[in-house]
Amino acid sequence: MNQISWNLQNFRQILKTCVDRRDLTTGKCLHTVYIKSLLPQLTYISNHFTLLYSKCGRLSAAGKAFAATAEPNVFSFNVMIAAYAKESLPHLARHLFDKIPEPDIVSYNTLISAYAECGDASPALELFLGMRESGLGMDGFTFSAVITACSDDVGLVKQLHSSALSGGFHGYASMNNSLISGYSKNGFFHDAERVFSEMGPVKDEVSWNSMIVAYGQQREGLKAMKLYQEMVRLELYVDMFTLASVLSAFTSMEDLIGGKQFHSQLVKMGFHRNAHVGSGLIDLYSKCGGHMSDCRNVFDEMPDPDLVLWNTMISGYSLNEEYSEEALNFFKQMQRAGNFPDDCSFVCAISASSKMSSPSQGRQMHSLVIKSDIQSNRVSINNALVAMYSKCGNLQEARQLFDRMPDHNNVSFNSMIAGYAQHGLGAESLILFEKMLEKKIAPTSITFVSVISACAHTGKVEDGERYFSLMKEIFKIEPEAEHYACMIDLLGRAGKLDEAERLIYTMPYTPNVMVWGSLLRACRTHGNIELAEKAANHCLHLDPSNAAPYVTMAHMYTMDRRWDEVARVKKHMKDKSVKRRPGCSWIEIDKKIHSFVAEDKSHPMREEIYGFWEKMWEKIKKAGYVPDFKWASVRDDCGVTEEEKETILRHHSEKLAVAFGLLSTKEGVGLLVMKNLRMCGDCHNAIKVVSDVAQREITVRDCHRFHHFRQGQCSCGDFW
């Protein structure tokens, strides 16, 4: 190179080409020549080296090039701020921003966008207001960035929308696109539709995609497809983002058949091997019935799966409890393939650990997070960890982590409030909810599901009804079917079955299985067989393959000694090939899961377990436990003695798991037992006494909630 006579104009042109093409190799050679040659050290050229390294993902080299710039101008700073923003490091971007003598509109827009990418609304809004007060001109990109940052607060979105219109920025497609997303994600669908229709010719592909996604969120799949067909008719460019948006619409509607038909079109179009479209297909199959074999087929067809595709697979596995272990295995495979996990990877893997209810796996994931030192969206990882610890029975550790978090969002509070609700600590849930409001963090529909559930688990009917009203009147959140199911659960648990039934018939939704199931469980608690039959029939009409209504009715008939009805229910199940899920309990000891079913003889320590439990059984009987034979589910006239019924009760799965836990751990060590079904009443009574006799804290998590047994009492207060 030394033999070539370089001139400044040629050098500039070649460097610019390297930046455009992201040609790092040639760029490095030019940088070496620039440093060693007699070419004048110009800010323009130095800026382009910083820009080159940034675009090529070399943050450290970009920082060095910036530091070596003799006289940095505002463009120099903007390039470096954009580099930090690209790597999701808004705190470093802000540190640099504060050093700019006179930041321009690009400086502000870039930093606001950085905060928007991380979902950090407060500093973004602060910058926006400071920008307006300084008199610096704004543009549509400013509003686009700040609307995106504040998209969780629809009130702010509306205020910003009004300001943008007043400022004459309605012609910016990016700003309108942010409004469509902001309105639709908060349930203000008609506002999103109005923005889209009023855009006119400024609509771009992102506008159409945003509206298709909005239709999907509202389960308006036909409208989403119609919009897609309109794009094709208008010969608009249909890319992978458009196709992925259509797939999202099918997924949100749980329309597997329509999704499969669209998959066939994608194959004909040649898009099925595109990673972005592939992620949409995996999302469809995993969320519409847990078809993980189809997900795996899509993944295996990808020539070079990227991190997003790996994350979507891990997420798909983690959504389905039976595949939780496979999710963690896939996480490890991803690392072995040379992919470094990001915040999304960790959130999905932590979620899988939660569903496995494995404290050791959860702590291992927490350790990996700390070692990875991920900066991007750390709050989402902390939220997942809070949920994981509470689901693994360690509410104290969940709260400690929550209190140590530097930042909280509505998901943080939702996770902790839900944790308290699941553990039966309704008062703590409601105190935290009030704290959330004090911090000006807007509750979401999910928040109110947890808050009303907390009221239901603690019998606070009036509080639950008040929060249900607040949701509509103060926070303008329209109750969904799940909220009505919670209200029916609230009324039902309190014995107000007539009110619960009236609410079902007056709610603005067609009652689904969740709603009728809530009423059915309440009828079981209060022994109202007539209303239970009605609720069960509705459940079976909506979902004929669901075993739960059959099992509940068989149990209620058993409790009422109506043996002919029990036989009729069992015959119906047999005729319709409906199979009851067998009860199973498990406990983790020394990082290994030990599972038990009733009368289990498969465990290698079965003799020691049964021998230990026989002795404990006698102790708890002496301490006041009386077996409740109605939970043995045996006919009175079938010749089974009380001694035989007692044997049946004695060997229920949760009792065997507790026995193994006591046998395998040191005195004073707490136990955590998981059960896949509702805990039986006799086991509940027995374990209460065991906790007192053995002087142990025993936690049992069934399919509905946690039971904390200590000194002969349960946290549920026998109200569950």
Buried (B, 14 or more C-beta within 10 A) or exposed (E): EEEEEBEEEEBBEBBBEBBEEEBBEBBBBBBEBBEEEEBEEBBEBBBBBBBBBBBBEBBEBBBEBBEBBEEBBBBBBBBBBBBBBBBBBBEBBBEBBEEBEEBBBBBBBBBBBBBBBBBBBEBBBEBBEEBBEEEBEBBBBBBBBBBBBBBBBBEBBBEBBEBBEEBEBBEBBBBBBBBBBBBBBBBBBEBBBBBBEEBEEBBBBBBBBBBBBBBBBBBBBEBBBEBBEEBEEEEBEBBBBBBBBBBBBBBBBBBBEBBBEBBEEBEEEEBBBBBBBBBBBBBBBBBBEBBBEBBBEBBEEBEEBBBBBBBBBBBBBBBBBEBBBBBBBBBEBBBEEEBEBBBBBBBBBBBBBBBBBBBBBBBBBBEBBEEBEBBBBBBBBBBBBBBBBBBBBBBEBBBEBBEEBEEBBBBBBBBBBBBBBBBBBBEBBBEBBEBBBEEEBBBBBBBBBBBBBBBBBBBBBEBBBEBBEBBEEEBEBEBBBBBBBBBBBBBBBBBBBEBBBEBBEEBEBEBBBBBBBBBBBBBBBBEBBEBBBBBBBBBBEBBEEBBBBBBBBBBBBBBEEBBEBBEBBBEBBEEEEBEEEEBBBBBBBEEEBBBBBBEBEEBEEBEBBBEBBEEBBEEBBEEEBEBBBBBBBBEEEEEBEEEEBBBBBBBBBBBBBBBBBBBBBEEEEBBBBBBBBBBBBBBBBBBBBBBBBBEBBBBBBBEBBBBBBBEBEBBBEEEB
